[in-house]
Amino acid sequence: AVVSTQSTGDLYEFRKGISDYGLVLEEEEIKDMFSLIDVDHSGTISFDEFLKQLRPPMNKSRRGLVLKAFNKLDKTGDGVITVDDLKGVYDVTKHPKYVSGEWTDEQVFLKFLESYDTPNQADGLVTKEEFMNYYSGVSASIDNDAYFDLMMRTSWKL
């Protein structure tokens, strides 16, 4: 693979991925592409960096809906969604693992936050950037603006 979801890839691995996918590029083109994707100039490409460069940007309307949802969840207004922010906004009582007694409400909240967190770097906090990145991926799979709008408004009661 060009970049694994579990790690980062260096220029050698990127070059190998390009070749494995049957692309024939000049060395300079490969280096240029690698530099464009390696936005933090670390010499490696993280899975998150890779995805951000592949996804089309969300339009203004979609970004606005995602920000509304984020702001609704961020009760304290500090730019980060925490377990405390979710209390009163997200009802855990219907979650199957809460109902069965396997998880506490805290565990349900943390699992919810983990789905929006940066892959392999879950810290129980979701920043505006992480929330936007999550919905950027969702947005890329939905062609119709009206459907995206309906999905966001229904999901978050906007």
HUVEN-V818287 format. One record per residue. N is the residue number from 1. SS is DSSP state (h for helix, s for strand, l for the rest). PHI is phi in radians with two decimals (999 if undefined). PSI is psi in degrees with one decimal (* if undefined). Layout:
n->N ss->SS phi->PHI psi->PSI
n->N ss->SS phi->PHI psi->PSI
This chain:
n->1 ss->l phi->999 psi->155.6
n->2 ss->l phi->-1.18 psi->-48.0
n->3 ss->l phi->-2.49 psi->130.3
n->4 ss->l phi->-1.41 psi->150.3
n->5 ss->l phi->-1.26 psi->-14.2
n->6 ss->l phi->-1.69 psi->-10.5
n->7 ss->l phi->-2.67 psi->-159.9
n->8 ss->s phi->-2.07 psi->163.6
n->9 ss->s phi->-2.21 psi->141.1
n->10 ss->s phi->-1.66 psi->-176.3
n->11 ss->h phi->-1.06 psi->-38.4
n->12 ss->h phi->-1.05 psi->-48.8
n->13 ss->h phi->-1.14 psi->-37.5
n->14 ss->h phi->-1.11 psi->-46.8
n->15 ss->h phi->-1.02 psi->-44.3
n->16 ss->h phi->-1.10 psi->-42.8
n->17 ss->h phi->-1.06 psi->-42.7
n->18 ss->h phi->-1.02 psi->-46.3
n->19 ss->h phi->-1.15 psi->-44.1
n->20 ss->h phi->-1.05 psi->-31.3
n->21 ss->l phi->-1.48 psi->3.0
n->22 ss->l phi->1.42 psi->14.4
n->23 ss->l phi->-1.46 psi->136.3
n->24 ss->l phi->-1.93 psi->107.7
n->25 ss->l phi->-2.27 psi->151.2
n->26 ss->l phi->-1.22 psi->154.0
n->27 ss->h phi->-0.98 psi->-40.3
n->28 ss->h phi->-1.12 psi->-38.3
n->29 ss->h phi->-1.13 psi->-40.7
n->30 ss->h phi->-1.11 psi->-44.8
n->31 ss->h phi->-1.11 psi->-39.9
n->32 ss->h phi->-1.12 psi->-44.8
n->33 ss->h phi->-1.08 psi->-43.9
n->34 ss->h phi->-1.05 psi->-44.5
n->35 ss->h phi->-1.09 psi->-38.2
n->36 ss->h phi->-1.15 psi->-37.3
n->37 ss->h phi->-1.40 psi->-34.5
n->38 ss->l phi->-1.40 psi->72.4
n->39 ss->l phi->-1.16 psi->-25.5
n->40 ss->l phi->-1.59 psi->2.4
n->41 ss->l phi->0.95 psi->38.7
n->42 ss->l phi->-1.49 psi->-11.3
n->43 ss->l phi->1.55 psi->-0.5
n->44 ss->s phi->-2.37 psi->157.8
n->45 ss->s phi->-1.96 psi->120.4
n->46 ss->s phi->-1.42 psi->161.7
n->47 ss->h phi->-1.03 psi->-39.8
n->48 ss->h phi->-1.11 psi->-43.9
n->49 ss->h phi->-1.06 psi->-43.3
n->50 ss->h phi->-1.06 psi->-48.6
n->51 ss->h phi->-1.11 psi->-42.1
n->52 ss->h phi->-1.02 psi->-36.5
n->53 ss->h phi->-1.35 psi->-25.1
n->54 ss->h phi->-1.48 psi->-30.1
n->55 ss->l phi->-1.31 psi->141.1
n->56 ss->l phi->-1.26 psi->148.6
n->57 ss->l phi->-1.20 psi->149.0
n->58 ss->l phi->-1.31 psi->144.9
n->59 ss->l phi->-1.31 psi->170.7
n->60 ss->h phi->-1.02 psi->-41.9
n->61 ss->h phi->-1.09 psi->-46.0
n->62 ss->h phi->-1.16 psi->-43.6
n->63 ss->h phi->-1.03 psi->-39.7
n->64 ss->h phi->-1.07 psi->-42.2
n->65 ss->h phi->-1.14 psi->-41.8
n->66 ss->h phi->-1.13 psi->-41.2
n->67 ss->h phi->-1.12 psi->-39.0
n->68 ss->h phi->-1.06 psi->-43.9
n->69 ss->h phi->-1.12 psi->-44.4
n->70 ss->h phi->-1.05 psi->-47.6
n->71 ss->h phi->-1.11 psi->-32.1
n->72 ss->h phi->-1.16 psi->-39.3
n->73 ss->h phi->-1.34 psi->-32.7
n->74 ss->l phi->-1.43 psi->75.2
n->75 ss->l phi->-1.02 psi->-34.9
n->76 ss->l phi->-1.44 psi->-14.9
n->77 ss->l phi->1.26 psi->19.8
n->78 ss->l phi->-1.62 psi->6.1
n->79 ss->l phi->1.47 psi->8.4
n->80 ss->s phi->-2.43 psi->133.2
n->81 ss->s phi->-1.62 psi->127.1
n->82 ss->l phi->-2.14 psi->174.7
n->83 ss->h phi->-0.99 psi->-43.9
n->84 ss->h phi->-1.05 psi->-37.4
n->85 ss->h phi->-1.10 psi->-35.9
n->86 ss->h phi->-1.29 psi->-26.8
n->87 ss->l phi->-1.07 psi->127.5
n->88 ss->l phi->1.57 psi->-14.4
n->89 ss->l phi->-1.89 psi->-36.7
n->90 ss->l phi->-2.01 psi->121.0
n->91 ss->l phi->-1.57 psi->109.1
n->92 ss->h phi->-1.43 psi->-13.2
n->93 ss->h phi->-1.12 psi->-14.7
n->94 ss->h phi->-1.77 psi->-5.3
n->95 ss->l phi->-1.16 psi->130.1
n->96 ss->h phi->-0.95 psi->-39.9
n->97 ss->h phi->-1.31 psi->-24.6
n->98 ss->h phi->-1.31 psi->-44.6
n->99 ss->h phi->-1.04 psi->-41.4
n->100 ss->l phi->-1.34 psi->-11.2
n->101 ss->l phi->1.51 psi->2.7
n->102 ss->l phi->-1.19 psi->-37.6
n->103 ss->l phi->-2.11 psi->150.4
n->104 ss->l phi->-1.47 psi->170.7
n->105 ss->h phi->-1.08 psi->-35.9
n->106 ss->h phi->-1.06 psi->-42.5
n->107 ss->h phi->-1.14 psi->-38.3
n->108 ss->h phi->-1.12 psi->-45.7
n->109 ss->h phi->-1.05 psi->-44.7
n->110 ss->h phi->-1.13 psi->-38.9
n->111 ss->h phi->-1.15 psi->-39.4
n->112 ss->h phi->-1.05 psi->-49.0
n->113 ss->h phi->-1.11 psi->-36.7
n->114 ss->h phi->-1.02 psi->-32.7
n->115 ss->l phi->-1.17 psi->-20.7
n->116 ss->l phi->-1.77 psi->-13.3
n->117 ss->l phi->-1.23 psi->162.0
n->118 ss->l phi->-1.08 psi->130.6
n->119 ss->l phi->-0.92 psi->136.5
n->120 ss->l phi->1.10 psi->14.2
n->121 ss->l phi->-2.42 psi->34.9
n->122 ss->l phi->-1.10 psi->129.4
n->123 ss->l phi->-2.27 psi->7.2
n->124 ss->l phi->1.38 psi->5.8
n->125 ss->l phi->-2.21 psi->138.3
n->126 ss->s phi->-2.11 psi->116.9
n->127 ss->s phi->-1.44 psi->166.0
n->128 ss->h phi->-1.03 psi->-40.8
n->129 ss->h phi->-1.08 psi->-44.0
n->130 ss->h phi->-1.11 psi->-41.2
n->131 ss->h phi->-1.10 psi->-44.3
n->132 ss->h phi->-1.11 psi->-41.6
n->133 ss->h phi->-1.07 psi->-42.5
n->134 ss->h phi->-1.02 psi->-50.4
n->135 ss->h phi->-1.30 psi->-18.1
n->136 ss->h phi->-1.13 psi->-40.4
n->137 ss->h phi->-1.16 psi->-42.1
n->138 ss->h phi->-1.10 psi->-45.5
n->139 ss->h phi->-1.04 psi->-39.4
n->140 ss->h phi->-1.08 psi->-23.8
n->141 ss->l phi->-1.67 psi->1.2
n->142 ss->l phi->-2.11 psi->110.5
n->143 ss->l phi->-1.29 psi->-36.0
n->144 ss->l phi->-1.55 psi->120.0
n->145 ss->h phi->-1.06 psi->-38.7
n->146 ss->h phi->-1.12 psi->-38.4
n->147 ss->h phi->-1.19 psi->-42.3
n->148 ss->h phi->-1.06 psi->-43.2
n->149 ss->h phi->-1.04 psi->-49.3
n->150 ss->h phi->-1.07 psi->-44.2
n->151 ss->h phi->-1.06 psi->-46.0
n->152 ss->h phi->-1.16 psi->-45.7
n->153 ss->h phi->-1.16 psi->-37.8
n->154 ss->h phi->-1.24 psi->-46.2
n->155 ss->h phi->-1.09 psi->-40.3
n->156 ss->h phi->-1.92 psi->5.8
n->157 ss->l phi->0.89 psi->51.8
n->158 ss->l phi->-1.47 psi->*
